[in-house]
Amino acid sequence: MKKQILPIIALLCSTAIFAQSTGWKNLFDGKTLKGWHQLNGKAKYEIVNGTIVGTTVPGEPNSFLATDETYGDFILEVELKVGEMNSGIQIRSLSLPEYNNGRVHGYQVEIDPSDRAWSGGIYDEARRGWMYQTEMNPAAKKAFNKTGWNKYRVEAIGPLFRTWVNDVPVTCMLDDLTLKGFIALQVHAIKQGEGGQQIQWKNIRIQTGAAMKPRPMDASTPVANYLVNHLSEQEKAQGFQLLFNGKDLTGWRSAGQVTTPLKGWVVEEGNLHVQDSAHSGRPGDLVTEKQFKAFELVFDFKLTPGANSGVKYFVKETPGSRAGLGLEYQVLDDALHPDAKMGVEGNRTLASLYDLIPSIKMEARFQKKIGEWNQGKIVVYPNNHVEHWLNGFKVVEYEKGGPIYKVLLAHSKYAKSKDFGNVSQSPILLQEHGDNVYYRSIKIREIK
């Protein structure tokens, strides 16, 4: 027996020494839950054969096994195996008495064995909801192994978050709301009557400080950047440029004019604010000085109650006119503005191709409330394939100039507008409609 035990002890010691020599620190010793404590729900956490096993308890809220220590910048690796339950890994998370009676909140790296396949995405638990799901990066949807072990890697350095599932890059996100907090293993809540489900974790280790060795940046992973009017290094590598500098109207002019509006479009606290008609004097639309053919345009927008605006592309201007005519990504309060009830089949609602194609309506939890910031995206490919996105979801897709597009155009309010949208390049236009609407973080990359 002694001869059998000694090699095992030697192996464990050598493993610990190797982890330390490579800059890794083990967060789980394989035998106890030393260094961890449980928060919120009463799911069962136990150690079985060197793994942490979490088991659901019906009727209990989300449960979390949290590290005693908090972490700012770190690289985390963990292996996990799950059945059918949804779960997650909390990072930079908090539990404060003054916040919802101590409810755990903060960034969560998703564990999703469902056909939705959002594993490795980032969710803001008990706070802002989804921030990066794999609809933005479809190449990552096949990374998760539903039946076996999965290796997760998380890099959180400053405001930059990157995740991998089985060495497939999933997310690249920038956000600075919380820069330090604990790490926690989630067992998701289930309803009364549902059977017990389990998740297993092992080989949980972390690098911090000078020991961190981040992976090289890759230009292919799409970026979700929540820093205001900011370009990340990865966005720069992908060819993005800011259209709005957050300080003034440099790079913009009035539609049909060569100068910027004297009033009505104001820059305040890093936001581009188009004022309501009572304060603006109806200054007209605002357009970029540059023109674009094929591009990816990303912008944040915030509506006030009952407000109407839009982002237009393939625009025709008339000299002297302060309005431009073109394809429009609708920006609208669907609940309070009457335009949402007009048109056909909702083709004047938020994110629709205005008066032509209605946007796919998402669940309410994926759409921000009036007064909160939404993120829009318009993608125009060189082959005239066009997409509208809202908060990370593709909601409109069409072929500009194709047969279906022509039929829709013939039955729209633009049917008699000669050559509507029929230009090869144009400025980007922000519409003034007499309502208070805000824009920021407007960025674009040209697609060759």
Secondary structure, DSSP 8 states (H G I E B T S, - for coil): -HHHHHHHHHHHHHHHHHHHHTT-EES--SS--TTEEEEES--EEEEETTEEEEE--TT---EEEEESS-BSSEEEEEEEEESS--EEEEEEEE--TTTGGG--EEEEEEE--STT--TT-EEEETTTEEEE-TTS-GGGTT---SSS-EEEEEEEETTEEEEEETTEEEEEEE--S---BEEEEEE----TT----EEEEEEEEEE-GGG-------SSS--EE-STT---HHHHHTT-EES--SSS-TTEEETTSSS--SSSEEEETTEEEE--HHHH-----EEESS-BSSEEEEEEEEE-TT-EEEEEEEEEE-TT-S-EEEEEEEEE-TTT-GGGGSSSTTTTSTTSBTTTB------GGGS--TTSEEEEEEEE-TTSEEEEEETTEEEEEEETTSHHHHHHHHTSTTTTSTTTT--S-B--EE---SS-EEEEEEEEEE--
